[in-house]
Amino acid sequence: MCVDKGFMVVTVHLDEFDRKLMRLLQEDGRLTNNELSQKINLSASQCSRRRTRLEQEGYIRGYRADLDREKLGIGIVNLITVTLATHNRDNAQRFARLIGGLPEVLEAYSLTGEMDYIIKVVTPDLRSLSAFVSDVLLPHESVQHVKTAIVLDTLKESGALPV
């Protein structure tokens, strides 16, 4: 499959075995090559070679544990939209540096439309959320306006891509 990215063409060389392997590893990154071989009907050595190739080519970027946020005392998920004070490269870079250094920010996206950014932030409680907004975001020179929404219920949460 070739994907045109405007100024460059990205060629993707994945067969159904690669896709099955990636789907299984997204579900459980601890699967051994023997376990993978049983699930996708390839030898363990072929699974190992394919996994290594997918890692080296950057399709598999890494592995991590899926931690239980609530058991860790991080009870609140917040979606915060941010409007920048001025719209120029330097201000955007200042905001990006701020966000990059905040461990409570799980995700951050630059947007089109009314808001400039949306960030997903986790906090232990409302007091921590208030401090994050009042002491970290609002005083920052790059930020003009912040709007916060507290997540009441998570209907779906998955980092798995549809491969």
Long-range contacts (C-beta under 8 A, 24 or more apart in sequence): 14-59, 14-163, 17-42, 17-46, 17-50, 18-50, 18-54, 18-59, 19-163, 21-47, 21-50, 21-51, 21-54, 22-54, 22-59, 22-60, 22-161, 22-163, 23-160, 23-163, 25-51, 25-60, 25-63, 26-159, 26-160, 26-161, 26-163, 27-160, 29-63, 29-64, 30-63, 69-122, 73-124, 74-122, 74-123, 74-124, 75-123, 75-124, 75-125, 76-122, 76-123, 76-124, 76-125, 76-126, 76-128, 76-129, 76-150, 76-151, 77-120, 77-121, 77-122, 77-150, 77-151, 77-154, 78-120, 78-121, 78-122, 78-123, 78-129, 78-148, 78-149, 78-150, 78-151, 79-118, 79-119, 79-120, 79-121, 79-148, 79-149, 79-151, 80-118, 80-119, 80-121, 80-133, 80-137, 80-146, 80-147, 80-148, 80-149, 81-111, 81-115, 81-117, 81-118, 81-146, 81-147, 81-149, 82-115, 82-116, 82-117, 82-118, 82-119, 82-137, 82-143, 82-145, 82-146, 83-114, 83-115, 83-116, 83-143, 83-144, 83-145, 83-146, 84-116, 84-117, 84-142, 84-143, 84-144, 85-141, 85-142, 85-143, 85-144, 87-116, 91-141, 91-142, 92-116, 92-142, 94-140, 94-141, 94-142, 95-140, 95-142, 95-143, 98-136, 98-140, 98-142, 102-136, 104-132, 115-147, 126-150
